[in-house]
Amino acid sequence: MALFYVPDIASTWELSEEEAAHALRVLRLTVGSGLEITDGKGNLYRTSIASIAGKHCYVEPCTPFAR
């Protein structure tokens, strides 16, 4: 499972443009693909891609499972 860094994930539930490009073009993840996100504050979120719109990649809201 791929790990991504998004410092404000709990408020946006969207990958940054750079992270989205990596997820969608390099790793070829699609809607429903699982991924892990860290906010750099000790929180780790296990989620999946909810939708893709152009250069935007949105994930399912969830609660952190590690701190």
C-alpha positions as CSV (number, residue, x, y, z in Angstrom):
1,M,0.0,0.0,0.0
2,A,1.4,3.4,-1.0
3,L,2.1,6.0,1.6
4,F,1.5,9.7,0.9
5,Y,2.2,12.9,2.9
6,V,-0.7,15.5,3.1
7,P,-0.3,17.9,6.1
8,D,-3.9,19.0,6.1
9,I,-5.6,15.8,5.2
10,A,-8.1,15.9,8.1
11,S,-9.6,19.1,6.7
12,T,-9.4,18.6,2.9
13,W,-9.5,14.8,2.1
14,E,-7.7,15.7,-1.1
15,L,-4.2,14.8,-2.2
16,S,-2.0,17.7,-3.3
17,E,-1.5,18.1,-7.0
18,E,2.0,16.5,-6.8
19,E,0.8,13.6,-4.7
20,A,-2.2,13.1,-6.9
21,A,0.0,13.0,-10.0
22,H,2.2,10.4,-8.4
23,A,-0.8,8.3,-7.3
24,L,-2.7,8.4,-10.6
25,R,0.1,8.6,-13.3
26,V,3.0,6.7,-11.7
27,L,1.3,4.2,-9.5
28,R,-1.8,4.1,-11.7
29,L,-4.2,4.0,-8.7
30,T,-7.9,4.2,-9.5
31,V,-11.1,4.8,-7.6
32,G,-11.3,2.3,-4.8
33,S,-7.5,1.8,-4.6
34,G,-6.3,1.7,-1.0
35,L,-3.6,4.0,0.3
36,E,-2.1,5.3,3.5
37,I,-1.7,9.0,4.3
38,T,0.4,10.7,7.0
39,D,-0.1,14.3,8.2
40,G,3.4,14.5,9.6
41,K,2.0,14.9,13.1
42,G,2.0,11.2,14.0
43,N,-1.4,10.4,12.5
44,L,-1.7,7.7,9.9
45,Y,-4.9,7.3,7.9
46,R,-5.7,4.1,5.9
47,T,-8.2,5.1,3.2
48,S,-9.1,4.7,-0.4
49,I,-9.6,6.9,-3.5
50,A,-13.2,8.2,-3.6
51,S,-13.1,10.2,-6.8
52,I,-10.8,11.6,-9.4
53,A,-11.5,14.8,-11.2
54,G,-8.8,16.0,-13.6
55,K,-5.7,16.7,-11.5
56,H,-7.6,16.3,-8.3
57,C,-7.8,13.1,-6.2
58,Y,-10.2,12.8,-3.3
59,V,-10.1,10.1,-0.6
60,E,-12.7,8.7,1.7
61,P,-12.8,10.5,5.0
62,C,-11.7,8.3,7.9
63,T,-10.1,8.5,11.4
64,P,-6.4,8.0,12.1
65,F,-5.5,4.5,13.2
66,A,-2.0,5.3,14.5
67,R,-0.5,8.1,16.5
